[in-house]
Amino acid sequence: MPIYEYECTNCGKVIEAWQKFSDPPLTTCEHCKGKLRKLISLSTFHLKGSGWYVTDYAGKKADSCSHRSEKESSKDSTSESKKKKDTES
């Protein structure tokens, strides 16, 4: 069952309610009897196991990017050391 969040327009209190999809939305605040409005919350979604893009492909791409950045940083450091040698002489 999904958890829905409601906010009271009177007192501003946020309420969480476990409801079925078929249940009618809550309309009255339990604390001040004010009107409730349904909030759109962030959902949590976690891909577990193999067979998902995140586990099968995303890791390979991230590794190659980090490998490239290491090469670029080593090139930058060698070019900087060459510049220093040229300016010293």
MOPAC internal coordinates of N, CA, C and O (Angstrom, degrees):
PM7 1SCF
backbone

  N    0.0000 0     0.00 0     0.00 0    0    0    0
  C    1.4546 1     0.00 0     0.00 0    1    0    0
  C    1.5281 1   109.16 1     0.00 0    2    1    0
  O    1.2310 1   120.50 1   -42.37 1    3    2    1
  N    1.3083 1   116.64 1   137.63 1    3    2    1
  C    1.4628 1   119.80 1   179.41 1    5    3    2
  C    1.5299 1   112.40 1   -75.79 1    6    5    3
  O    1.2310 1   121.50 1   -24.56 1    7    6    5
  N    1.3074 1   114.74 1   155.44 1    7    6    5
  C    1.4621 1   121.46 1   174.95 1    9    7    6
  C    1.5253 1   106.97 1  -103.02 1   10    9    7
  O    1.2310 1   120.66 1   -56.10 1   11   10    9
  N    1.3113 1   116.34 1   123.90 1   11   10    9
  C    1.4584 1   122.02 1   178.06 1   13   11   10
  C    1.5166 1   109.55 1  -105.38 1   14   13   11
  O    1.2310 1   120.91 1   -33.90 1   15   14   13
  N    1.3235 1   115.86 1   146.10 1   15   14   13
  C    1.4578 1   121.15 1   176.37 1   17   15   14
  C    1.5199 1   109.01 1  -111.24 1   18   17   15
  O    1.2310 1   121.51 1   -42.89 1   19   18   17
  N    1.3130 1   114.72 1   137.11 1   19   18   17
  C    1.4558 1   122.13 1   177.35 1   21   19   18
  C    1.5196 1   108.37 1  -125.89 1   22   21   19
  O    1.2310 1   120.52 1   -32.65 1   23   22   21
  N    1.3306 1   116.61 1   147.35 1   23   22   21
  C    1.4566 1   121.59 1   175.64 1   25   23   22
  C    1.5194 1   108.90 1  -121.67 1   26   25   23
  O    1.2310 1   121.05 1   -45.56 1   27   26   25
  N    1.3264 1   115.60 1   134.44 1   27   26   25
  C    1.4566 1   120.81 1   178.83 1   29   27   26
  C    1.5280 1   108.65 1   -78.34 1   30   29   27
  O    1.2310 1   120.45 1   -47.84 1   31   30   29
  N    1.3257 1   116.75 1   132.16 1   31   30   29
  C    1.4600 1   120.53 1   178.46 1   33   31   30
  C    1.5246 1   111.38 1   -76.74 1   34   33   31
  O    1.2310 1   120.28 1   161.75 1   35   34   33
  N    1.3390 1   117.06 1   -18.25 1   35   34   33
  C    1.4703 1   122.07 1   179.17 1   37   35   34
  C    1.5260 1   112.02 1   -84.26 1   38   37   35
  O    1.2310 1   120.31 1   117.14 1   39   38   37
  N    1.3224 1   117.02 1   -62.86 1   39   38   37
  C    1.4682 1   121.61 1  -173.07 1   41   39   38
  C    1.5241 1   113.01 1   -98.13 1   42   41   39
  O    1.2310 1   119.18 1   166.95 1   43   42   41
  N    1.3311 1   119.17 1   -13.05 1   43   42   41
  C    1.4558 1   122.58 1   178.01 1   45   43   42
  C    1.5179 1   114.51 1    80.36 1   46   45   43
  O    1.2310 1   119.91 1  -175.61 1   47   46   45
  N    1.3191 1   117.77 1     4.39 1   47   46   45
  C    1.4677 1   121.95 1  -179.51 1   49   47   46
  C    1.5295 1   109.51 1   -70.28 1   50   49   47
  O    1.2310 1   121.02 1   -41.36 1   51   50   49
  N    1.3385 1   115.66 1   138.64 1   51   50   49
  C    1.4654 1   121.46 1   178.07 1   53   51   50
  C    1.5224 1   108.33 1   -99.65 1   54   53   51
  O    1.2310 1   121.00 1   -48.93 1   55   54   53
  N    1.3265 1   115.69 1   131.07 1   55   54   53
  C    1.4641 1   122.83 1  -177.05 1   57   55   54
  C    1.5242 1   108.28 1  -119.80 1   58   57   55
  O    1.2310 1   120.48 1   -43.21 1   59   58   57
  N    1.3290 1   116.69 1   136.79 1   59   58   57
  C    1.4614 1   121.94 1   173.69 1   61   59   58
  C    1.5204 1   108.64 1  -105.75 1   62   61   59
  O    1.2310 1   120.74 1   -42.67 1   63   62   61
  N    1.3351 1   116.20 1   137.33 1   63   62   61
  C    1.4658 1   120.40 1  -179.42 1   65   63   62
  C    1.5233 1   109.95 1  -137.22 1   66   65   63
  O    1.2310 1   120.88 1   -48.46 1   67   66   65
  N    1.3425 1   115.92 1   131.54 1   67   66   65
  C    1.4615 1   121.78 1   173.29 1   69   67   66
  C    1.5167 1   106.80 1   -83.73 1   70   69   67
  O    1.2310 1   120.47 1   -63.44 1   71   70   69
  N    1.3266 1   116.70 1   116.56 1   71   70   69
  C    1.4589 1   120.73 1  -177.74 1   73   71   70
  C    1.5187 1   110.43 1  -137.90 1   74   73   71
  O    1.2310 1   121.46 1   -28.77 1   75   74   73
  N    1.3186 1   114.82 1   151.23 1   75   74   73
  C    1.4607 1   120.70 1   171.94 1   77   75   74
  C    1.5226 1   108.09 1   -74.82 1   78   77   75
  O    1.2310 1   120.97 1   -17.64 1   79   78   77
  N    1.3228 1   115.75 1   162.36 1   79   78   77
  C    1.4579 1   119.48 1   175.63 1   81   79   78
  C    1.5217 1   110.95 1   -62.30 1   82   81   79
  O    1.2310 1   120.66 1   147.57 1   83   82   81
  N    1.3177 1   116.35 1   -32.43 1   83   82   81
  C    1.4609 1   121.15 1  -176.34 1   85   83   82
  C    1.5299 1   113.05 1   -82.42 1   86   85   83
  O    1.2310 1   119.54 1   167.88 1   87   86   85
  N    1.3528 1   118.49 1   -12.12 1   87   86   85
  C    1.4682 1   120.66 1   179.75 1   89   87   86
  C    1.5274 1   110.79 1   -69.63 1   90   89   87
  O    1.2310 1   120.42 1   -36.60 1   91   90   89
  N    1.3267 1   116.80 1   143.40 1   91   90   89
  C    1.4677 1   119.38 1   175.98 1   93   91   90
  C    1.5329 1   110.01 1   -70.56 1   94   93   91
  O    1.2310 1   119.72 1   -31.47 1   95   94   93
  N    1.3373 1   118.15 1   148.53 1   95   94   93
  C    1.4653 1   120.00 1   179.63 1   97   95   94
  C    1.5280 1   111.98 1   -66.23 1   98   97   95
  O    1.2310 1   121.00 1   -29.62 1   99   98   97
  N    1.3356 1   115.68 1   150.38 1   99   98   97
  C    1.4640 1   120.08 1   176.88 1  101   99   98
  C    1.5236 1   109.10 1   -70.11 1  102  101   99
  O    1.2310 1   120.57 1   -32.91 1  103  102  101
  N    1.3300 1   116.51 1   147.09 1  103  102  101
  C    1.4633 1   120.07 1  -177.24 1  105  103  102
  C    1.5224 1   113.65 1  -124.57 1  106  105  103
  O    1.2310 1   119.79 1   158.55 1  107  106  105
  N    1.3543 1   118.00 1   -21.45 1  107  106  105
  C    1.4601 1   121.23 1  -174.13 1  109  107  106
  C    1.5270 1   110.99 1  -121.43 1  110  109  107
  O    1.2310 1   120.70 1   -47.33 1  111  110  109
  N    1.3379 1   116.27 1   132.67 1  111  110  109
  C    1.4630 1   122.48 1   178.09 1  113  111  110
  C    1.5275 1   109.61 1   -69.57 1  114  113  111
  O    1.2310 1   120.86 1   -44.27 1  115  114  113
  N    1.3371 1   115.97 1   135.73 1  115  114  113
  C    1.4636 1   121.10 1   179.91 1  117  115  114
  C    1.5261 1   111.72 1   -71.09 1  118  117  115
  O    1.2310 1   119.93 1   154.91 1  119  118  117
  N    1.3214 1   117.75 1   -25.09 1  119  118  117
  C    1.4587 1   121.80 1  -173.33 1  121  119  118
  C    1.5292 1   113.25 1   -89.26 1  122  121  119
  O    1.2310 1   120.35 1   133.37 1  123  122  121
  N    1.3393 1   116.93 1   -46.63 1  123  122  121
  C    1.4718 1   118.82 1  -174.90 1  125  123  122
  C    1.5260 1   113.22 1  -121.86 1  126  125  123
  O    1.2310 1   120.16 1  -178.23 1  127  126  125
  N    1.3281 1   117.30 1     1.77 1  127  126  125
  C    1.4759 1   123.78 1  -179.28 1  129  127  126
  C    1.5275 1   112.50 1    65.67 1  130  129  127
  O    1.2310 1   120.30 1  -159.33 1  131  130  129
  N    1.3476 1   117.02 1    20.67 1  131  130  129
  C    1.4608 1   121.44 1   176.62 1  133  131  130
  C    1.5206 1   111.22 1   -79.73 1  134  133  131
  O    1.2310 1   120.99 1    -2.28 1  135  134  133
  N    1.3222 1   115.71 1   177.72 1  135  134  133
  C    1.4587 1   121.84 1  -177.73 1  137  135  134
  C    1.5338 1   109.93 1   -84.08 1  138  137  135
  O    1.2310 1   120.46 1   -43.24 1  139  138  137
  N    1.3443 1   116.72 1   136.76 1  139  138  137
  C    1.4595 1   122.82 1   178.72 1  141  139  138
  C    1.5212 1   110.83 1   -99.71 1  142  141  139
  O    1.2310 1   121.40 1   -33.25 1  143  142  141
  N    1.3286 1   114.92 1   146.75 1  143  142  141
  C    1.4671 1   119.57 1   171.47 1  145  143  142
  C    1.5165 1   107.79 1  -126.63 1  146  145  143
  O    1.2310 1   120.80 1   -37.85 1  147  146  145
  N    1.3289 1   116.08 1   142.15 1  147  146  145
  C    1.4653 1   121.73 1  -176.85 1  149  147  146
  C    1.5261 1   109.23 1   -77.02 1  150  149  147
  O    1.2310 1   121.00 1   -45.64 1  151  150  149
  N    1.3329 1   115.70 1   134.36 1  151  150  149
  C    1.4582 1   121.98 1   177.49 1  153  151  150
  C    1.5222 1   109.88 1   -97.27 1  154  153  151
  O    1.2310 1   120.95 1   -29.11 1  155  154  153
  N    1.3093 1   115.79 1   150.89 1  155  154  153
  C    1.4588 1   120.83 1   173.08 1  157  155  154
  C    1.5173 1   106.08 1   -99.60 1  158  157  155
  O    1.2310 1   120.88 1   -67.00 1  159  158  157
  N    1.3125 1   115.93 1   113.00 1  159  158  157
  C    1.4618 1   121.93 1  -174.81 1  161  159  158
  C    1.5151 1   110.86 1  -101.90 1  162  161  159
  O    1.2310 1   121.15 1   -16.90 1  163  162  161
  N    1.3340 1   115.41 1   163.10 1  163  162  161
  C    1.4596 1   120.51 1   173.41 1  165  163  162
  C    1.5169 1   108.97 1   -71.59 1  166  165  163
  O    1.2310 1   121.09 1   -41.50 1  167  166  165
  N    1.2859 1   115.51 1   138.50 1  167  166  165
  C    1.4616 1   118.55 1   178.33 1  169  167  166
  C    1.5191 1   109.57 1   -96.04 1  170  169  167
  O    1.2310 1   120.98 1   -23.30 1  171  170  169
  N    1.3147 1   115.73 1   156.70 1  171  170  169
  C    1.4545 1   120.25 1   174.26 1  173  171  170
  C    1.5151 1   107.27 1  -107.07 1  174  173  171
  O    1.2310 1   121.39 1   -49.97 1  175  174  173
  N    1.3152 1   114.95 1   130.03 1  175  174  173
  C    1.4542 1   120.60 1  -177.57 1  177  175  174
  C    1.5140 1   106.91 1  -141.55 1  178  177  175
  O    1.2310 1   120.51 1   -61.55 1  179  178  177
  N    1.3125 1   116.62 1   118.45 1  179  178  177
  C    1.4580 1   120.87 1  -176.09 1  181  179  178
  C    1.5230 1   109.05 1  -125.82 1  182  181  179
  O    1.2310 1   120.74 1   -56.02 1  183  182  181
  N    1.3291 1   116.18 1   123.98 1  183  182  181
  C    1.4580 1   121.27 1   178.10 1  185  183  182
  C    1.5187 1   108.52 1   -87.62 1  186  185  183
  O    1.2310 1   120.42 1   -58.99 1  187  186  185
  N    1.3272 1   116.81 1   121.01 1  187  186  185
  C    1.4603 1   121.10 1  -179.66 1  189  187  186
  C    1.5186 1   109.95 1  -114.09 1  190  189  187
  O    1.2310 1   120.90 1   -31.94 1  191  190  189
  N    1.3102 1   115.88 1   148.06 1  191  190  189
  C    1.4529 1   120.74 1   176.51 1  193  191  190
  C    1.5132 1   112.55 1    86.35 1  194  193  191
  O    1.2310 1   121.02 1     2.22 1  195  194  193
  N    1.3238 1   115.66 1  -177.78 1  195  194  193
  C    1.4608 1   120.19 1  -179.83 1  197  195  194
  C    1.5253 1   109.39 1   -92.59 1  198  197  195
  O    1.2310 1   121.32 1   -10.40 1  199  198  197
  N    1.3069 1   115.07 1   169.60 1  199  198  197
  C    1.4586 1   120.17 1   178.66 1  201  199  198
  C    1.5148 1   113.27 1    97.03 1  202  201  199
  O    1.2310 1   120.07 1  -177.48 1  203  202  201
  N    1.3162 1   117.47 1     2.52 1  203  202  201
  C    1.4563 1   121.37 1   178.34 1  205  203  202
  C    1.5192 1   108.76 1  -107.39 1  206  205  203
  O    1.2310 1   120.49 1   -24.79 1  207  206  205
  N    1.2875 1   116.68 1   155.21 1  207  206  205
  C    1.4630 1   122.26 1   179.01 1  209  207  206
  C    1.5224 1   110.82 1   -56.45 1  210  209  207
  O    1.2310 1   120.43 1   138.70 1  211  210  209
  N    1.3085 1   116.79 1   -41.30 1  211  210  209
  C    1.4625 1   121.58 1  -176.48 1  213  211  210
  C    1.5229 1   111.56 1   -60.42 1  214  213  211
  O    1.2310 1   120.02 1   138.02 1  215  214  213
  N    1.3287 1   117.57 1   -41.98 1  215  214  213
  C    1.4638 1   119.99 1  -176.10 1  217  215  214
  C    1.5218 1   112.90 1   -86.97 1  218  217  215
  O    1.2310 1   119.67 1   149.88 1  219  218  217
  N    1.3209 1   118.23 1   -30.12 1  219  218  217
  C    1.4564 1   120.02 1  -173.45 1  221  219  218
  C    1.5236 1   114.42 1   -93.15 1  222  221  219
  O    1.2310 1   119.77 1   146.92 1  223  222  221
  N    1.3236 1   118.04 1   -33.08 1  223  222  221
  C    1.4548 1   119.97 1  -173.17 1  225  223  222
  C    1.5242 1   114.07 1  -119.87 1  226  225  223
  O    1.2310 1   119.78 1   144.13 1  227  226  225
  N    1.2916 1   118.02 1   -35.87 1  227  226  225
  C    1.4616 1   120.76 1  -173.12 1  229  227  226
  C    1.5190 1   112.07 1   -63.50 1  230  229  227
  O    1.2310 1   119.51 1   142.48 1  231  230  229
  N    1.3169 1   118.54 1   -37.52 1  231  230  229
  C    1.4566 1   121.24 1  -179.01 1  233  231  230
  C    1.5210 1   112.74 1   -64.40 1  234  233  231
  O    1.2310 1   120.31 1   141.25 1  235  234  233
  N    1.3194 1   117.01 1   -38.75 1  235  234  233
  C    1.4585 1   121.12 1  -179.51 1  237  235  234
  C    1.5190 1   110.71 1   -65.48 1  238  237  235
  O    1.2310 1   120.30 1   140.07 1  239  238  237
  N    1.2995 1   117.03 1   -39.93 1  239  238  237
  C    1.4541 1   121.48 1  -179.11 1  241  239  238
  C    1.5237 1   110.58 1   -67.04 1  242  241  239
  O    1.2310 1   120.41 1   138.04 1  243  242  241
  N    1.3139 1   116.82 1   -41.96 1  243  242  241
  C    1.4628 1   120.95 1  -179.38 1  245  243  242
  C    1.5206 1   110.54 1   -64.89 1  246  245  243
  O    1.2310 1   119.84 1   141.75 1  247  246  245
  N    1.3349 1   117.91 1   -38.25 1  247  246  245
  C    1.4591 1   121.18 1   179.46 1  249  247  246
  C    1.5212 1   110.94 1   -64.89 1  250  249  247
  O    1.2310 1   120.13 1   137.20 1  251  250  249
  N    1.3230 1   117.36 1   -42.80 1  251  250  249
  C    1.4547 1   119.83 1  -178.55 1  253  251  250
  C    1.5206 1   110.85 1   -67.88 1  254  253  251
  O    1.2310 1   119.78 1   146.11 1  255  254  253
  N    1.3144 1   118.03 1   -33.89 1  255  254  253
  C    1.4587 1   121.32 1   177.67 1  257  255  254
  C    1.5208 1   110.55 1   -66.93 1  258  257  255
  O    1.2310 1   119.92 1   137.30 1  259  258  257
  N    1.3085 1   117.75 1   -42.70 1  259  258  257
  C    1.4613 1   120.21 1  -179.72 1  261  259  258
  C    1.5251 1   109.85 1   -67.83 1  262  261  259
  O    1.2310 1   120.32 1   145.64 1  263  262  261
  N    1.3238 1   117.00 1   -34.36 1  263  262  261
  C    1.4584 1   120.88 1   178.71 1  265  263  262
  C    1.5279 1   109.86 1   -65.60 1  266  265  263
  O    1.2310 1   120.30 1   138.65 1  267  266  265
  N    1.3152 1   117.03 1   -41.35 1  267  266  265
  C    1.4592 1   121.59 1   178.19 1  269  267  266
  C    1.5229 1   110.53 1   -63.49 1  270  269  267
  O    1.2310 1   120.28 1   135.34 1  271  270  269
  N    1.3211 1   117.08 1   -44.66 1  271  270  269
  C    1.4601 1   119.65 1  -177.93 1  273  271  270
  C    1.5218 1   110.93 1   -64.39 1  274  273  271
  O    1.2310 1   119.66 1   147.54 1  275  274  273
  N    1.3335 1   118.26 1   -32.46 1  275  274  273
  C    1.4603 1   120.87 1   176.44 1  277  275  274
  C    1.5238 1   110.40 1   -66.47 1  278  277  275
  O    1.2310 1   120.53 1   139.37 1  279  278  277
  N    1.3326 1   116.60 1   -40.63 1  279  278  277
  C    1.4602 1   120.14 1   178.67 1  281  279  278
  C    1.5248 1   110.24 1   -64.44 1  282  281  279
  O    1.2310 1   120.62 1   136.03 1  283  282  281
  N    1.3348 1   116.41 1   -43.97 1  283  282  281
  C    1.4526 1   120.58 1  -179.21 1  285  283  282
  C    1.5201 1   111.00 1   -64.02 1  286  285  283
  O    1.2310 1   120.31 1   138.87 1  287  286  285
  N    1.3236 1   117.01 1   -41.13 1  287  286  285
  C    1.4610 1   119.71 1  -179.64 1  289  287  286
  C    1.5217 1   110.97 1   -67.11 1  290  289  287
  O    1.2310 1   119.80 1   144.78 1  291  290  289
  N    1.3373 1   117.98 1   -35.22 1  291  290  289
  C    1.4640 1   120.20 1   177.55 1  293  291  290
  C    1.5226 1   110.33 1   -69.58 1  294  293  291
  O    1.2310 1   119.71 1   144.08 1  295  294  293
  N    1.3340 1   118.15 1   -35.92 1  295  294  293
  C    1.4617 1   121.42 1   176.03 1  297  295  294
  C    1.5215 1   109.85 1   -64.17 1  298  297  295
  O    1.2310 1   120.51 1   137.12 1  299  298  297
  N    1.3273 1   116.63 1   -42.88 1  299  298  297
  C    1.4538 1   121.09 1   179.72 1  301  299  298
  C    1.5212 1   111.14 1   -62.41 1  302  301  299
  O    1.2310 1   120.14 1   137.60 1  303  302  301
  N    1.3122 1   117.34 1   -42.40 1  303  302  301
  C    1.4610 1   120.65 1  -178.36 1  305  303  302
  C    1.5256 1   111.00 1   -67.99 1  306  305  303
  O    1.2310 1   119.72 1   143.20 1  307  306  305
  N    1.3369 1   118.14 1   -36.80 1  307  306  305
  C    1.4644 1   119.90 1   178.54 1  309  307  306
  C    1.5205 1   110.67 1   -70.92 1  310  309  307
  O    1.2310 1   119.47 1   142.66 1  311  310  309
  N    1.3127 1   118.61 1   -37.34 1  311  310  309
  C    1.4601 1   120.59 1   178.48 1  313  311  310
  C    1.5262 1   110.56 1   -68.86 1  314  313  311
  O    1.2310 1   120.06 1   145.81 1  315  314  313
  N    1.3279 1   117.49 1   -34.19 1  315  314  313
  C    1.4617 1   120.74 1   177.29 1  317  315  314
  C    1.5202 1   110.62 1   -68.03 1  318  317  315
  O    1.2310 1   120.14 1   139.91 1  319  318  317
  N    1.3209 1   117.34 1   -40.09 1  319  318  317
  C    1.4648 1   120.28 1   179.25 1  321  319  318
  C    1.5280 1   110.51 1   -66.86 1  322  321  319
  O    1.2310 1   119.78 1   144.89 1  323  322  321
  N    1.3333 1   118.03 1   -35.11 1  323  322  321
  C    1.4628 1   121.37 1   176.25 1  325  323  322
  C    1.5219 1   110.64 1   -65.54 1  326  325  323
  O    1.2310 1   120.59 1   139.40 1  327  326  325
  N    1.3328 1   116.48 1   -40.60 1  327  326  325
  C    1.4626 1   120.79 1   178.97 1  329  327  326
  C    1.5190 1   110.39 1   -62.79 1  330  329  327
  O    1.2310 1   120.38 1   138.27 1  331  330  329
  N    1.3288 1   116.88 1   -41.73 1  331  330  329
  C    1.4607 1   121.00 1   179.59 1  333  331  330
  C    1.5282 1   110.67 1   -63.21 1  334  333  331
  O    1.2310 1   120.28 1   138.24 1  335  334  333
  N    1.3258 1   117.07 1   -41.76 1  335  334  333
  C    1.4620 1   120.82 1   179.64 1  337  335  334
  C    1.5230 1   110.40 1   -64.36 1  338  337  335
  O    1.2310 1   120.07 1   140.10 1  339  338  337
  N    1.3376 1   117.47 1   -39.90 1  339  338  337
  C    1.4592 1   121.87 1  -179.67 1  341  339  338
  C    1.5223 1   110.96 1   -65.79 1  342  341  339
  O    1.2310 1   120.00 1   139.66 1  343  342  341
  N    1.3235 1   117.61 1   -40.34 1  343  342  341
  C    1.4622 1   121.17 1  -178.70 1  345  343  342
  C    1.5182 1   111.85 1   -74.22 1  346  345  343
  O    1.2310 1   119.35 1   152.08 1  347  346  345
  N    1.3257 1   118.84 1   -27.92 1  347  346  345
  C    1.4542 1   122.45 1  -179.77 1  349  347  346
  C    1.5264 1   111.38 1   -73.63 1  350  349  347
  O    1.2310 1   119.84 1   147.25 1  351  350  349
  N    1.3260 1   117.91 1   -32.75 1  351  350  349
  C    1.4653 1   120.05 1  -176.78 1  353  351  350
  C    1.4994 1   113.87 1   -89.14 1  354  353  351
  O    1.2310 1   120.10 1   180.00 1  355  354  353

